[in-house]
Amino acid sequence: MNKIFPQENVNGNAVAGTKALPGREAGCSPLCYSRQGACLSASVLLLLITLAALITLIIIAGPPPHMPGAQACVTLINRTGFLCHDRRNCISASGVCDGVRTCPHGEDEDEALCRDVPQSLPTFLVVRCGNPGSWIYSDQKCDGTNNCGDCSDELSPVTVCPPCGPGWWRCPSTVFKYCGCIPRSLCRDHVQHCSDWSDEYSCPGL
């Protein structure tokens, strides 16, 4: 027995007396795809085109460049520093996570680096004080200043520092800001800064 297939007029409507094929309904364009015969909307089609273009762009451009992990460097004043991703700029350790973007691309203030200071910092940037709960940046060690509060960043047995530089005078300081050395600018200023008064009687000053 021959099957009778529906005939359509020029408007795409089924001719009276015929039945539409399953999956097609009157008034539906060739973009019909669902069982109910719903037509693919223009917005969905636009979304698919945009997605395809984005994937093509990623394939052509390639994956984003890999950013290297934190690396140590030596600053111009011979201190431990943080090497920026451009591998040209070396900033001081204490310049990391200080709220100021010093590296050209701002990686010294990245959230991953600064979210839980000091635990999130690389070990080369951190020095522990005599009190394990206290810490300083590595470039603050042996800088003549009492950064730890107990001079453990300047004096043995916790820290072994080189002798005082030419701009300093070695003595047991009475000033809380300093430890084993004082700036020579404080010598012979008629104020005691050394417990042995050597800043007034022995230090030649600048």
C-alpha positions as CSV (number, residue, x, y, z in Angstrom):
1,M,0.0,0.0,0.0
2,N,1.4,3.4,-1.0
3,K,1.9,6.0,1.7
4,I,0.6,9.4,1.1
5,F,3.0,12.2,2.0
6,P,1.8,15.6,2.8
7,Q,2.0,18.3,0.2
8,E,2.9,21.9,1.1
9,N,1.8,25.1,-0.7
10,V,4.2,28.0,-1.4
11,N,3.7,29.4,2.1
12,G,5.0,26.2,3.7
13,N,1.6,25.1,5.1
14,A,0.3,21.6,4.7
15,V,-2.4,21.2,2.1
16,A,-5.8,20.4,3.6
17,G,-6.5,16.7,3.8
18,T,-2.8,15.8,4.4
19,K,-0.9,15.1,7.5
20,A,2.4,16.7,8.6
21,L,5.5,14.6,9.0
22,P,6.5,13.8,12.6
23,G,8.8,16.4,14.1
24,R,7.5,19.2,11.8
25,E,4.7,21.5,12.4
26,A,3.0,24.1,10.2
27,G,4.9,27.5,10.1
28,C,8.2,26.1,11.2
29,S,11.4,26.9,9.2
30,P,14.1,24.3,8.3
31,L,15.9,25.3,11.5
32,C,13.5,23.2,13.5
33,Y,15.3,20.8,15.8
34,S,13.2,19.7,18.7
35,R,10.6,17.0,18.9
36,Q,7.9,19.7,19.4
37,G,9.2,21.5,16.3
38,A,10.4,24.6,18.1
39,C,12.6,26.8,15.9
40,L,16.2,27.7,16.8
41,S,16.1,31.3,17.9
42,A,18.4,34.0,16.5
43,S,19.9,34.7,20.0
44,V,21.0,31.1,20.4
45,L,22.5,31.1,17.0
46,L,24.4,34.3,17.7
47,L,25.6,32.8,21.0
48,L,27.0,29.8,19.2
49,I,28.7,32.0,16.6
50,T,30.3,34.1,19.3
51,L,31.5,31.0,21.2
52,A,33.0,29.6,18.1
53,A,34.8,32.8,17.4
54,L,36.2,32.9,20.9
55,I,37.5,29.4,20.7
56,T,39.1,30.2,17.3
57,L,40.8,33.3,18.8
58,I,42.2,31.2,21.8
59,I,43.6,28.6,19.4
60,I,45.2,31.2,17.2
61,A,46.6,33.3,20.1
62,G,47.7,30.3,22.1
63,P,47.4,30.0,25.9
64,P,48.2,32.9,28.2
65,P,52.0,33.2,29.0
66,H,53.1,31.4,32.1
67,M,54.1,33.8,34.8
68,P,57.1,32.6,36.8
69,G,57.0,32.1,40.5
70,A,58.6,34.5,43.0
71,Q,62.3,34.7,42.6
72,A,65.0,36.3,44.7
73,C,67.4,39.0,43.6
74,V,70.0,41.4,45.1
75,T,69.2,45.1,45.2
76,L,71.6,47.9,44.4
77,I,72.4,48.2,48.1
78,N,73.2,44.5,48.4
79,R,70.0,43.5,50.1
80,T,67.7,40.5,49.3
81,G,65.0,41.6,46.9
82,F,62.0,40.5,44.8
83,L,62.5,40.0,41.1
84,C,59.7,41.3,39.0
85,H,58.3,39.2,36.1
86,D,60.1,41.4,33.6
87,R,63.4,40.0,35.1
88,R,64.8,43.6,35.0
89,N,63.4,45.2,38.1
90,C,64.6,44.1,41.6
91,I,62.6,45.7,44.4
92,S,63.4,45.6,48.1
93,A,61.9,42.7,50.1
94,S,60.0,45.2,52.3
95,G,58.5,46.7,49.1
96,V,56.4,43.5,48.6
97,C,52.8,43.6,49.8
98,D,53.1,47.1,51.1
99,G,50.1,48.4,49.2
100,V,52.1,50.0,46.4
101,R,52.5,48.3,43.1
102,T,56.2,48.7,42.4
103,C,56.8,46.1,39.7
104,P,55.7,47.2,36.2
105,H,52.8,44.7,36.2
106,G,52.1,44.9,39.9
107,E,52.9,41.3,40.7
108,D,54.5,42.4,44.0
109,E,50.9,43.1,45.3
110,D,49.3,39.9,43.8
111,E,46.5,38.5,45.9
112,A,48.1,35.0,46.1
113,L,51.3,36.6,47.4
114,C,49.7,38.9,49.9
115,R,46.6,37.2,51.1
116,D,48.1,35.7,54.3
117,V,51.3,37.5,55.1
118,P,53.9,36.2,56.1
119,Q,52.7,32.6,55.4
120,S,51.9,33.4,51.8
121,L,55.3,35.1,51.2
122,P,58.3,33.1,49.8
123,T,60.8,32.2,52.5
124,F,63.6,34.4,51.0
125,L,61.5,37.5,51.9
126,V,60.9,36.6,55.6
127,V,63.2,36.5,58.6
128,R,61.9,35.3,62.0
129,C,62.8,37.3,65.2
130,G,63.9,35.9,68.5
131,N,60.2,35.7,69.3
132,P,58.9,33.1,66.7
133,G,55.6,35.0,66.5
134,S,57.4,38.1,65.2
135,W,58.9,38.5,61.7
136,I,60.6,41.1,59.5
137,Y,61.4,41.4,55.8
138,S,64.7,40.0,54.9
139,D,66.1,43.3,53.8
140,Q,65.5,44.7,57.4
141,K,68.0,42.2,58.9
142,C,71.3,43.7,59.9
143,D,70.4,47.2,58.8
144,G,71.3,48.7,62.2
145,T,67.7,49.3,63.2
146,N,65.8,47.4,65.9
147,N,63.1,46.1,63.6
148,C,62.2,43.0,65.8
149,G,61.8,45.1,68.9
150,D,64.2,42.9,70.9
151,C,67.3,43.5,68.7
152,S,67.3,39.9,67.6
153,D,67.5,41.0,64.0
154,E,70.8,42.8,64.8
155,L,72.6,40.9,67.5
156,S,73.7,37.3,68.2
157,P,72.9,34.6,69.1
158,V,69.8,35.0,66.8
159,T,71.5,37.0,64.1
160,V,75.2,37.4,63.2
161,C,75.7,40.8,61.4
162,P,78.9,42.2,59.9
163,P,80.6,45.1,61.8
164,C,79.1,48.5,61.7
165,G,79.5,50.3,58.4
166,P,81.5,53.6,58.0
167,G,78.4,55.6,58.8
168,W,77.9,53.9,62.1
169,W,79.5,53.7,65.6
170,R,79.6,50.4,67.4
171,C,78.4,50.7,71.0
172,P,75.7,49.3,73.4
173,S,73.0,51.7,72.5
174,T,70.7,53.3,75.0
175,V,68.2,54.2,72.2
176,F,65.5,51.7,71.6
177,K,65.6,52.4,67.9
178,Y,69.1,51.0,67.6
179,C,71.0,48.0,68.9
180,G,74.8,47.5,68.6
181,C,75.5,50.5,66.5
182,I,74.3,54.1,66.2
183,P,74.5,56.5,63.3
184,R,77.7,58.6,63.5
185,S,75.4,61.7,63.1
186,L,74.5,61.2,66.7
187,C,78.0,61.4,68.0
188,R,79.1,64.4,70.0
189,D,75.7,66.0,69.9
190,H,75.8,66.4,73.8
191,V,73.2,63.6,74.2
192,Q,74.1,60.1,75.5
193,H,73.2,57.4,73.0
194,C,75.7,54.8,74.1
195,S,75.6,53.3,77.6
196,D,79.4,53.8,77.9
197,W,79.2,57.4,76.7
198,S,81.5,56.6,73.8
199,D,79.4,58.5,71.4
200,E,80.4,61.7,73.2
201,Y,84.0,60.9,74.1
202,S,85.4,58.4,71.6
203,C,83.3,58.6,68.4
204,P,84.9,61.0,65.9
205,G,81.6,61.7,64.3
206,L,81.1,62.3,60.6
